[in-house]
Amino acid sequence: MSPWAALALGLIALSAHGAPQSGYVLQSQDVRALQDDDFRNPGMLWVDEGEALFHAPAGATRVACADCHESMHGVATTFPKKHATSGELIDLTGQVLWCRSKRQKLPTLEHESRSALALTTYVAHQSRGLPFVPVSEMLAPELERGRQYFQSRRGQLNLACRHCHELSVGLHLRGDMNSEGHGNGYPAYRLEWQQVGSLHRRLRSCDIGVRAEPHAPGSDAYIALELYLRDRAAPLVVETPAVRR
């Protein structure tokens, strides 16, 4: 039995007692098999690309990410968090983009660009199998903003995130089965996208699905929601790059 299959069985058992359940356990056997095998998981292409970018000297400073960061083990479990310089809530991609701009003197990338996704996927992959760090009490206001977003109705369909991801878990919405909506597998390779995408791209899809005005990837609203989802998912572990349908 693969490690991920064993994890799935454990999560199913935990879910019966009210513990959070990864979206992995609701995927079909063929999708789970893709995630289980690093040689078949298409998301690993982004990990490899991100690793190359991480170790390549770049920008006006000719500094590589690896010159400053010897290990990324566990780093992804702490995001979103307050940025050390600006004091603003920032996600992992935002930190990557800040370092590229300020430390390497490189042009700013879009949040959902190929290079940004590759670097984020590589860094997050270094924490695969680790649980997220509990959210600090210092982030209580931001956590509450994320909770309010999750609980609030929006769009022409007048639905909140919770209507699908708390009240309708396991039910089918068209061809998909509603999961609990945890973001622990992102950046993830989605078969419908045929590429790796961020959690924020998935959040935009949800907002568009209820016919609400979506926010931009990297927006304050989605970072706060990501923080709430991280807190809500405990004690699930990082699965990046997960594979989802």
Rosetta blueprint (number, residue, H / E / L):
1 M L
2 S L
3 P H
4 W H
5 A H
6 A H
7 L H
8 A H
9 L H
10 G H
11 L H
12 I H
13 A H
14 L H
15 S H
16 A L
17 H L
18 G L
19 A L
20 P L
21 Q L
22 S L
23 G H
24 Y H
25 V H
26 L H
27 Q L
28 S L
29 Q H
30 D H
31 V H
32 R H
33 A H
34 L H
35 Q H
36 D H
37 D L
38 D L
39 F L
40 R L
41 N L
42 P L
43 G L
44 M H
45 L H
46 W H
47 V H
48 D H
49 E H
50 G H
51 E H
52 A H
53 L H
54 F H
55 H H
56 A L
57 P L
58 A E
59 G L
60 A L
61 T L
62 R L
63 V E
64 A L
65 C H
66 A H
67 D H
68 C H
69 H L
70 E L
71 S L
72 M L
73 H L
74 G L
75 V H
76 A H
77 T H
78 T H
79 F L
80 P L
81 K E
82 K E
83 H L
84 A L
85 T L
86 S L
87 G L
88 E L
89 L E
90 I E
91 D L
92 L H
93 T H
94 G H
95 Q H
96 V H
97 L H
98 W H
99 C H
100 R H
101 S H
102 K H
103 R L
104 Q L
105 K L
106 L L
107 P L
108 T L
109 L L
110 E L
111 H L
112 E L
113 S L
114 R H
115 S H
116 A H
117 L H
118 A H
119 L H
120 T H
121 T H
122 Y H
123 V H
124 A H
125 H H
126 Q L
127 S L
128 R L
129 G L
130 L L
131 P E
132 F L
133 V L
134 P L
135 V L
136 S L
137 E H
138 M H
139 L H
140 A H
141 P H
142 E H
143 L H
144 E H
145 R H
146 G H
147 R H
148 Q H
149 Y H
150 F H
151 Q H
152 S L
153 R L
154 R E
155 G L
156 Q L
157 L L
158 N L
159 L E
160 A L
161 C H
162 R H
163 H H
164 C H
165 H H
166 E L
167 L L
168 S L
169 V L
170 G L
171 L L
172 H E
173 L E
174 R L
175 G L
176 D E
177 M E
178 N L
179 S L
180 E L
181 G L
182 H L
183 G L
184 N L
185 G L
186 Y L
187 P L
188 A E
189 Y E
190 R E
191 L L
192 E L
193 W L
194 Q L
195 Q E
196 V E
197 G E
198 S L
199 L H
200 H H
201 R H
202 R H
203 L H
204 R H
205 S H
206 C H
207 D H
208 I H
209 G H
210 V L
211 R L
212 A L
213 E L
214 P L
215 H L
216 A L
217 P L
218 G L
219 S L
220 D H
221 A H
222 Y H
223 I H
224 A H
225 L H
226 E H
227 L H
228 Y H
229 L H
230 R H
231 D H
232 R H
233 A H
234 A L
235 P L
236 L L
237 V E
238 V L
239 E L
240 T L
241 P L
242 A E
243 V E
244 R E
245 R L
